[in-house]
Amino acid sequence: MVSKQISIGIGIPMIIVGAVLAVFLAPMQYDLSDTVEFIGSLIGILGALIFIAGLFARKTPKIVY
C-alpha cells in the first residue's frame, strides 16, 4: 500500500528543495558553497529515503475492544 501523504507531501518537496540548494544556490555563495552544497545534498537524500519509506508504508488495523 502506498502512502501518498508521505511520498508526495514530504518526500518530493524535500528532493526538490535539496536539488535547488545544491545546484542553484551553492554557486552563489562563494564562502559557504561547500556547506550549502552538502546541506542541499543531505536534504535531497533524506527526501529520497522518505519517499521510498512512503512507498512501503501500510495502514495498521484498528484495535477494537
C-alpha positions in Angstrom: 0.0 0.0 0.0 1.3 3.4 -0.9 1.1 6.3 1.5 0.6 9.2 -0.8 0.7 11.7 2.0 4.2 10.7 2.9 5.6 10.3 -0.6 4.0 13.3 -2.3 3.6 15.6 0.7 7.1 15.2 2.2 9.5 13.2 0.0 9.1 15.0 -3.3 9.3 18.6 -1.9 12.4 17.6 0.1 14.1 16.3 -3.1 13.2 19.5 -5.0 14.4 21.8 -2.2 17.7 19.8 -1.9 18.3 20.0 -5.6 17.7 23.7 -5.7 20.0 24.3 -2.8 22.8 22.1 -4.2 22.6 23.1 -7.8 21.4 26.7 -7.9 22.2 28.3 -4.6 25.6 26.8 -3.8 27.5 28.5 -6.6 26.1 31.9 -5.5 27.7 31.6 -2.0 31.4 31.8 -2.5 32.4 31.5 1.1 29.9 28.7 2.1 29.5 26.9 -1.2 30.7 23.6 0.2 28.5 23.8 3.2 25.4 24.8 1.2 26.0 22.0 -1.3 26.4 19.5 1.5 23.2 20.6 3.2 21.3 20.5 -0.1 22.6 17.0 -0.9 21.7 15.8 2.6 18.1 17.2 2.3 17.7 15.5 -1.1 19.0 12.2 0.1 16.7 12.3 3.2 13.8 13.2 0.9 14.5 10.2 -1.3 14.6 7.9 1.8 11.3 9.4 3.0 9.8 8.9 -0.5 10.8 5.3 -0.5 9.6 4.8 3.0 6.2 6.2 1.9 6.0 3.5 -0.8 6.4 0.7 1.8 4.1 2.2 4.4 0.9 0.4 5.1 -2.1 1.2 7.3 -2.3 -0.5 10.6 -5.6 -2.1 11.6 -7.7 -0.5 14.3 -7.8 -2.3 17.6 -11.4 -2.7 18.7 -12.2 -3.9 22.2 
